[in-house]
Amino acid sequence: MQYSKYLIILLFVLPKTLFAQDITGLWKGTLYNDTTQQFYKYEIGISKEKGKYSGFSHTWFILDDKQYYGVKKIKIKVADDGKIVVEDDGLIANNYPVAPSKNVRQLNILQLDAADSVMKLTGPFTTNATKDYRPLTGTINLQRKNDFWQSALVPHLQELGKEEDLSFVKEEIETLALEDSRKKIAERQKQNEQAADQKAATLLAKQQAQKDKESALLARQAAEEKLQQEKLIAKAELAKQQAIKEEQEEKERETKLLARQQVEEQEFIEKQKIKEEQAEQLLVKKRQAEKEAAMKELAKKESVAKTQAEKQKARETFAQEQAATAVAIDLENKARAAVKFREDSTRLADKKTADMAKKAESEKYKAAKQLAKQQAEAAEKAVKEKDALAKQDAVKKTQAENNAQVSAQKNALPSVASESEKNKVATTTSNSVAAANVTNRTTVLQQTVSFTSDSLQLSLYDNGEVDGDTVSVLMNGELIIAKQGLSTTAIKKTIYLPSGTDRVELVMYAESLGSIPPNTGLLVIRDGKSLYEIRFRGDLQKNASIVFNRRKE
């Protein structure tokens, strides 16, 4: 009753003030209990829908290396004087060793301080008195954090499927498209399960053996093809040189033949010319003799002629005979020229026919030779293609045999009935196959921390619901934690850093995602008296990285 009166007075009696600050988001800090005089990690997420505030709170602490937490739904109101009233509205998740009372509720009266760049919520809290419990009091000190994924509350709500009940988370998811839908999560889970199946050591060994065998076969084929190609190139070069030689020889033969033909032609012309000149000389002598005989005959007739008329008649007869002889000579010359022309034409035609026959024979020879070359190349190509097909068939046969062996071995592996059984197999597998694909994944830096000690004590927890997350941890590339399942109980490891070591990188490798992807965890680091809490998240495509730099004095 006293608790309710206090709330009513606070909300309705105090003077009104203008409140314009945006208080939505993640607030992270501590809760101090006056009774136990201890600090507890405390976070609240404030959401705003249709002008009304609501949200969730997360309290956690570590006791005897075990993490305990409680997640509550909260009601939020802003008083007229600007104070922010946060009231419990039900416990939705916890792992407390003793069940908490349902009737005990916590009330926070917080003041917003936005004077500088860091926004703070501070103020007292109290719980109501019940029949079995006295009221508790204390103080709360919170700061607003932008990176809400680096928190205890939001990843825990994500595992509970309530992260989108916070308006700022919902907006961030929609803006950045971190997870489009439940279907995408289911598809990723299916891919994760398939990837996990392929990580069995014996299957990996068989796949590697298959790859080595195929690589050796491909290398041998490449060497054979290279040798065959070199032989073909040498053969082609030899054939080219032979063809050039034969072509040169053919040209030389044709040149010699042409020269011989020209010489023979010239000799024939010279002989023919001499023959014609000799015939012409004989003909001239013959005609001269005939003319001289005709002149003697004329002189004889003139000497025996009794009258001048008879002499004149003898002379006219002589003149007529000489004219007839001249006509006959002209006709004979023309006939002889016609015969010579026919003989020359026939000889030229015969020569042209012979040349064409020789050219046709040469073309026929060249065509036959080219055809033989093409047939030889086609036969060689057919043999080469046949060899290539035979090699491909051999590769396919080898691949089929190897795939059959891999499938047989895969089918021989025990079936995976559930995600928890997968994690059990993963944690008992040899450390040699832990973080098998670390170099194939993208590594995302989560946080950078400065350290001063020569040793760091690491404690690993599941960040929220224990759902079977399994991780391996590497320090500067060396495996230091292999396939460990995360829970509320700490996995502890001390790493020693020599004085010369100024930088250390821890990589969290997700071996499995549990039943609620992604893989989320809490890493608590003790550096002497300093304590750091780092939330990390990863999946089968991304590693989480934390870098430690030595603080210089």
C-alpha positions in Angstrom: 0.0 0.0 0.0 2.8 2.4 0.9 4.6 1.4 -2.4 1.4 2.4 -4.4 0.9 5.7 -2.6 4.5 6.7 -3.2 4.1 6.0 -7.0 0.8 8.0 -7.2 2.3 11.0 -5.4 5.3 11.0 -7.6 3.3 10.8 -10.9 0.4 13.2 -10.1 1.4 15.6 -7.3 4.8 16.9 -8.4 4.9 20.0 -10.6 4.7 19.7 -14.4 7.9 20.3 -16.4 8.6 20.0 -20.1 10.3 16.6 -20.9 11.7 16.5 -24.4 14.7 14.2 -24.2 14.7 10.9 -26.1 15.3 8.2 -23.5 14.7 5.1 -25.7 17.7 2.8 -26.1 19.9 0.6 -24.0 21.0 1.8 -20.6 23.9 -0.1 -19.0 25.5 0.1 -15.5 25.2 -1.1 -11.9 22.6 -1.7 -9.2 23.9 -1.2 -5.6 22.0 -3.2 -2.9 22.1 -1.4 0.5 21.5 -4.6 2.3 24.1 -6.8 0.8 26.4 -3.8 0.1 27.2 -5.3 -3.3 27.1 -4.1 -6.9 25.2 -6.0 -9.6 25.3 -5.6 -13.4 22.1 -4.0 -14.4 20.7 -3.0 -17.8 17.4 -1.7 -19.0 16.1 -1.3 -22.6 13.5 1.5 -23.1 11.0 1.2 -26.0 8.4 3.7 -27.2 5.3 2.7 -29.2 2.5 5.2 -29.9 3.7 7.6 -27.3 3.9 5.0 -24.5 7.1 3.7 -22.9 7.8 0.0 -22.0 10.9 -2.2 -21.9 12.9 -4.9 -20.2 15.5 -5.1 -17.5 18.4 -7.5 -17.1 20.3 -8.2 -13.8 23.2 -10.5 -13.6 26.1 -11.5 -11.3 28.7 -14.2 -11.0 28.9 -16.3 -7.9 31.4 -19.2 -7.5 32.3 -18.9 -11.3 28.6 -19.4 -12.2 26.6 -16.7 -14.0 23.1 -15.9 -12.6 20.7 -13.7 -14.4 17.1 -12.4 -14.4 15.2 -10.8 -17.2 12.0 -8.8 -16.4 9.4 -6.9 -18.3 9.1 -3.3 -17.0 6.6 -0.4 -17.2 8.0 3.1 -17.7 6.5 6.5 -17.1 7.8 10.0 -17.2 6.7 12.2 -14.3 5.8 15.8 -14.7 9.1 16.9 -13.1 11.1 14.8 -15.6 11.9 11.9 -13.3 11.7 8.4 -15.0 9.7 5.8 -13.1 10.6 2.2 -13.8 8.4 -0.6 -12.3 8.7 -4.4 -12.6 6.0 -6.0 -14.8 6.9 -9.7 -14.5 9.9 -12.0 -14.5 10.2 -13.7 -17.9 13.5 -15.6 -17.6 16.0 -16.5 -14.9 18.3 -19.2 -13.6 18.3 -18.2 -9.9 19.1 -21.2 -7.6 16.0 -20.3 -5.6 12.7 -19.3 -7.2 12.0 -15.6 -6.6 8.8 -14.4 -5.1 6.2 -13.3 -7.6 4.8 -10.6 -5.3 8.1 -8.7 -4.9 8.4 -5.8 -7.4 11.1 -3.3 -7.9 10.5 0.5 -8.4 13.2 2.8 -9.8 13.0 6.6 -9.5 15.6 7.8 -12.0 16.9 11.2 -12.9 18.1 11.9 -16.5 21.4 13.8 -16.7 22.2 15.0 -20.2 24.5 17.9 -19.3 27.5 16.5 -21.2 28.0 14.1 -24.0 27.3 11.0 -21.8 23.6 10.5 -21.0 23.0 9.0 -17.5 20.1 7.7 -15.5 20.7 7.7 -11.8 18.5 7.4 -8.7 17.2 5.2 -5.9 15.3 1.9 -6.1 13.1 0.2 -3.6 11.1 -3.1 -3.4 7.7 -3.5 -1.8 7.3 -5.3 1.5 5.5 -8.6 1.6 4.5 -11.1 4.2 7.8 -12.9 3.8 10.2 -10.2 2.6 11.2 -6.8 3.9 11.7 -4.0 1.4 15.1 -3.5 -0.2 16.7 -0.2 -1.1 19.7 0.9 -3.1 20.9 3.1 -6.0 21.1 2.7 -9.7 23.7 4.2 -12.0 23.2 3.8 -15.8 24.7 5.2 -19.0 23.1 5.0 -22.5 25.0 2.8 -24.9 24.7 2.9 -28.7 26.0 -0.6 -29.4 23.2 -2.5 -27.9 24.4 -5.8 -29.3 27.3 -5.5 -26.9 25.0 -6.0 -23.9 23.5 -8.8 -21.9 19.9 -7.8 -22.4 19.4 -7.6 -26.2 21.1 -10.9 -27.2 19.2 -12.6 -24.4 15.9 -11.1 -25.7 16.9 -12.3 -29.2 17.2 -15.8 -27.9 13.8 -15.4 -26.3 12.4 -14.1 -29.6 11.5 -10.8 -28.0 14.2 -8.4 -29.4 11.7 -6.7 -31.7 9.6 -5.7 -28.7 12.1 -3.0 -28.2 11.4 -0.2 -30.7 15.1 0.8 -31.2 16.1 -2.8 -31.8 13.3 -3.2 -34.3 14.3 -0.1 -36.1 17.9 -1.1 -36.2 17.0 -4.5 -37.6 14.8 -3.0 -40.3 17.4 -0.4 -41.2 20.4 -2.6 -41.4 18.5 -5.7 -42.5 20.3 -7.8 -39.9 17.7 -10.5 -40.1 15.0 -10.2 -42.7 12.7 -12.9 -41.5 12.3 -16.1 -39.5 12.6 -17.9 -42.9 16.1 -16.5 -43.3 17.0 -17.8 -39.9 15.6 -21.3 -40.8 17.5 -21.3 -44.0 20.7 -20.3 -42.3 20.1 -23.0 -39.6 19.7 -25.5 -42.4 23.0 -24.4 -44.0 24.7 -24.5 -40.6 23.5 -28.1 -40.1 24.8 -29.1 -43.5 28.1 -27.4 -42.9 28.4 -29.1 -39.5 27.8 -32.5 -41.2 30.7 -31.9 -43.5 33.2 -31.3 -40.7 33.5 -34.9 -39.7 37.2 -35.8 -39.6 37.0 -38.9 -41.7 34.9 -37.2 -44.4 37.3 -34.3 -44.5 40.2 -36.8 -44.9 38.4 -38.6 -47.7 37.6 -35.3 -49.5 41.2 -34.2 -49.2 42.4 -37.6 -50.5 40.0 -37.2 -53.4 41.2 -33.7 -54.1 44.8 -34.8 -54.0 44.0 -37.7 -56.4 42.2 -35.4 -58.8 45.0 -32.8 -58.6 47.6 -35.5 -59.4 45.5 -36.7 -62.3 45.0 -33.2 -63.6 48.7 -32.5 -63.2 49.6 -35.6 -65.1 47.1 -34.7 -67.8 48.5 -31.2 -68.0 52.0 -32.6 -68.4 50.9 -35.0 -71.1 48.9 -32.3 -72.9 52.0 -30.0 -72.7 54.2 -32.8 -74.2 51.7 -33.5 -76.9 51.3 -29.9 -77.7 55.1 -29.5 -77.9 55.2 -32.5 -80.3 52.4 -31.1 -82.4 54.2 -27.7 -82.5 57.5 -29.4 -83.5 55.7 -31.5 -86.1 53.9 -28.5 -87.4 57.1 -26.5 -87.6 58.8 -29.5 -89.4 55.9 -29.7 -91.8 56.0 -26.0 -92.4 59.7 -26.1 -93.2 59.2 -29.1 -95.5 56.4 -27.3 -97.2 58.6 -24.2 -97.7 61.4 -26.4 -99.0 59.0 -28.2 -101.4 57.5 -24.9 -102.6 61.0 -23.5 -103.2 62.0 -26.6 -105.1 58.8 -26.4 -107.1 59.5 -22.8 -108.0 63.1 -23.7 -109.0 61.8 -26.5 -111.2 59.3 -24.2 -112.8 61.9 -21.5 -113.3 64.3 -24.0 -114.9 61.6 -25.4 -117.1 60.5 -21.9 -118.2 64.2 -21.0 -118.9 64.6 -24.3 -120.9 61.4 -23.6 -122.8 62.6 -20.1 -123.5 66.0 -21.4 -124.8 64.3 -24.0 -126.9 61.9 -21.4 -128.3 64.7 -19.1 -129.1 66.7 -21.9 -130.8 63.6 -22.9 -132.8 63.1 -19.3 -133.9 66.8 -18.9 -134.9 66.7 -22.2 -136.8 63.5 -21.3 -138.5 64.8 -17.9 -139.3 68.0 -19.4 -140.9 65.9 -21.9 -142.8 63.7 -19.2 -144.1 66.7 -17.0 -145.1 68.2 -20.0 -146.9 65.0 -20.7 -148.7 64.7 -17.0 -149.6 68.2 -16.9 -150.9 67.6 -20.0 -153.1 64.3 -18.5 -154.3 66.1 -15.2 -155.2 68.8 -17.1 -157.1 66.2 -19.1 -158.8 64.2 -16.1 -159.9 67.4 -14.3 -160.9 68.4 -17.3 -163.0 64.9 -17.4 -164.6 65.1 -13.6 -165.3 68.5 -14.0 -166.8 67.2 -16.9 -169.0 64.3 -14.8 -170.0 66.6 -11.9 -170.9 68.8 -14.2 -173.0 65.6 -15.5 -174.7 64.6 -12.0 -175.5 68.0 -11.1 -176.9 67.9 -14.2 -179.0 64.4 -13.3 -180.3 65.5 -9.8 -181.0 68.5 -11.0 -182.9 66.5 -13.3 -185.2 63.7 -10.7 -185.7 63.5 -9.4 -189.2 61.5 -6.4 -188.6 61.2 -3.8 -185.9 57.6 -5.0 -185.2 58.8 -8.4 -184.4 61.3 -7.0 -182.0 58.6 -4.9 -180.4 56.4 -7.9 -180.0 59.2 -9.9 -178.4 59.8 -7.1 -176.0 56.0 -6.9 -175.1 55.9 -10.6 -174.7 58.9 -10.4 -172.3 57.2 -7.6 -170.4 54.0 -9.6 -170.0 55.9 -12.6 -168.9 57.8 -10.5 -166.3 54.6 -9.0 -165.0 53.0 -12.5 -164.7 56.1 -13.7 -163.0 55.9 -10.7 -160.5 52.2 -11.6 -159.8 53.1 -15.2 -159.3 55.9 -14.2 -157.0 53.6 -12.0 -154.9 51.0 -14.7 -154.6 53.7 -17.2 -153.7 55.0 -14.8 -151.0 51.5 -14.3 -149.6 50.9 -18.1 -149.6 54.2 -18.7 -147.9 53.4 -16.0 -145.3 50.0 -17.6 -144.7 51.5 -21.0 -144.2 54.1 -19.5 -141.8 51.3 -17.7 -139.8 49.3 -21.0 -139.6 52.4 -22.8 -138.4 53.2 -20.1 -135.8 49.6 -20.0 -134.6 49.5 -23.8 -134.3 52.8 -23.8 -132.5 51.7 -21.1 -130.1 48.4 -22.9 -129.5 50.2 -26.2 -128.9 52.6 -24.4 -126.5 49.7 -22.8 -124.6 47.9 -26.1 -124.4 51.0 -27.8 -123.2 51.5 -25.0 -120.6 47.9 -25.3 -119.4 48.3 -29.0 -119.2 51.5 -28.6 -117.1 49.8 -26.0 -114.9 46.7 -28.2 -114.5 49.0 -31.1 -113.6 50.8 -28.9 -111.1 47.5 -27.7 -109.6 46.3 -31.2 -109.3 49.5 -32.2 -107.6 49.3 -29.4 -105.1 45.6 -30.0 -104.5 46.3 -33.7 -103.9 49.1 -32.8 -101.5 46.9 -30.3 -99.6 44.1 -32.8 -99.4 46.5 -35.4 -98.0 47.8 -32.8 -95.5 44.2 -31.9 -94.4 43.3 -35.6 -94.1 46.4 -36.2 -92.0 45.6 -33.2 -89.7 41.9 -34.3 -89.4 43.0 -37.9 -88.5 45.5 -36.4 -85.9 42.8 -34.2 -84.5 40.3 -37.1 -84.3 43.0 -39.1 -82.4 43.7 -36.2 -80.1 39.9 -35.6 -79.4 39.5 -39.3 -78.7 42.4 -39.3 -76.3 41.0 -36.2 -74.6 37.5 -37.8 -74.3 39.2 -40.9 -72.9 41.0 -38.8 -70.3 37.8 -37.0 -69.3 36.0 -40.3 -69.0 38.9 -41.5 -66.8 38.6 -38.4 -64.6 34.8 -38.7 -64.3 35.2 -42.4 -63.5 37.8 -41.6 -60.8 35.6 -38.8 -59.4 32.5 -41.1 -59.4 34.5 -43.8 -57.6 35.8 -41.2 -55.0 32.3 -39.7 -54.5 30.9 -43.2 -54.1 33.5 -43.9 -51.4 32.8 -40.5 -49.7 29.1 -41.1 -49.8 29.6 -44.6 -48.4 31.7 -43.3 -45.6 29.2 -40.5 -44.9 26.3 -42.9 -44.8 28.3 -45.0 -42.4 28.6 -42.1 -39.9 26.0 -42.1 -37.1 23.0 -40.0 -37.9 22.6 -36.7 -36.0 19.3 -36.7 -34.2 19.4 -33.3 -32.5 21.5 -30.1 -32.1 22.6 -31.1 -28.6 23.9 -34.5 -29.9 25.8 -32.5 -32.6 27.4 -30.4 -29.9 28.3 -33.5 -27.9 30.0 -35.0 -30.9 31.8 -31.7 -31.6 33.1 -31.4 -28.1 34.5 -34.9 -28.0 36.2 -34.7 -31.5 40.0 -34.4 -31.6 41.3 -30.9 -31.1 43.2 -31.2 -34.4 39.9 -30.4 -36.3 38.8 -27.6 -34.0 38.4 -24.2 -35.8 38.9 -26.0 -39.1 37.6 -23.2 -41.3 38.8 -20.2 -39.3 40.7 -18.7 -42.3 37.7 -19.1 -44.6 35.5 -16.9 -42.4 35.4 -13.1 -42.0 36.8 -11.9 -38.7 34.9 -9.0 -37.1 36.5 -6.9 -34.4 34.2 -6.8 -31.3 36.3 -4.6 -28.9 39.8 -3.4 -28.2 41.0 -3.6 -24.6 44.2 -2.3 -22.9 46.1 -4.5 -20.4 49.0 -4.1 -18.0 49.6 -7.5 -16.4 51.7 -10.4 -17.7 48.8 -12.7 -17.5 45.0 -12.5 -18.1 42.4 -14.8 -16.6 39.6 -15.6 -19.1 36.1 -16.8 -18.1 33.6 -17.8 -20.9 29.8 -17.9 -20.4 26.8 -18.3 -22.7 25.3 -14.8 -23.1 21.6 -15.7 -22.3 19.7 -18.9 -22.8 21.9 -22.0 -22.7 21.1 -23.5 -26.1 24.1 -25.6 -27.0 26.5 -22.9 -28.4 30.0 -24.4 -28.9 33.2 -22.4 -29.5 36.9 -22.7 -30.0 39.3 -19.9 -29.0 42.5 -19.0 -30.8 45.2 -16.6 -29.4 47.4 -15.1 -32.2 46.4 -18.0 -34.4 47.1 -20.7 -31.9 44.3 -22.9 -30.5 43.9 -22.4 -26.7 40.3 -23.6 -26.1 38.9 -26.4 -28.3 35.2 -27.0 -28.9 33.8 -26.1 -25.6 30.0 -25.8 -24.9 29.0 -22.5 -23.4 26.8 -22.4 -20.3 26.2 -20.3 -17.2 29.2 -22.1 -15.6 32.6 -20.5 -16.4 35.1 -22.0 -18.8 38.3 -20.7 -17.3 41.7 -20.2 -19.0 44.7 -18.2 -17.9 47.0 -16.8 -20.7 50.5 -15.7 -20.0 52.0 -12.7 -21.8 55.7 -12.1 -21.7 56.9 -8.5 -21.2 57.8 -8.3 -24.9 54.2 -9.1 -26.1 52.4 -5.8 -26.7 49.4 -7.1 -28.7 47.2 -10.2 -28.5 44.2 -11.1 -30.6 41.6 -13.6 -29.4 39.4 -15.1 -32.0 36.1 -16.8 -31.0 35.3 -19.5 -33.6 31.7 -20.8 -33.6 31.8 -24.6 -33.9 28.0 -24.7 -33.6 25.1 -22.2 -33.2 23.0 -24.2 -30.8 19.3 -24.2 -31.2 19.0 -20.4 -31.3 21.4 -18.7 -33.8 23.7 -16.9 -33.7 26.5 -18.0 -31.4 26.6 -15.4 -28.5 28.8 -15.4 -25.4 30.2 -13.4 -22.6 34.0 -13.1 -22.0 35.0 -11.9 -18.6 38.7 -10.8 -18.5 40.6 -10.2 -15.2 43.7 -8.0 -15.7 45.1 -7.8 -12.2 42.5 -5.7 -10.3 40.7 -4.6 -13.5 37.7 -6.5 -14.8 36.4 -6.4 -18.4 33.1 -7.8 -19.7 32.9 -8.3 -23.5 29.9 -9.7 -25.3 30.6 -11.4 -28.6 28.6 -12.9 -31.4 29.5 -15.1 -34.4 28.2 -17.6 -36.9 29.4 -20.0 -39.5 30.5 -17.1 -41.7 32.0 -14.7 -39.2 34.5 -15.0 -36.4 34.5 -12.6 -33.4 37.8 -10.9 -32.6 39.0 -9.1 -29.4 42.3 -7.3 -29.5 44.4 -6.6 -26.3 47.0 -3.8 -26.4 49.5 -3.4 -23.6 49.1 -0.1 -21.9 52.4 1.9 -22.0 53.5 3.4 -18.8 
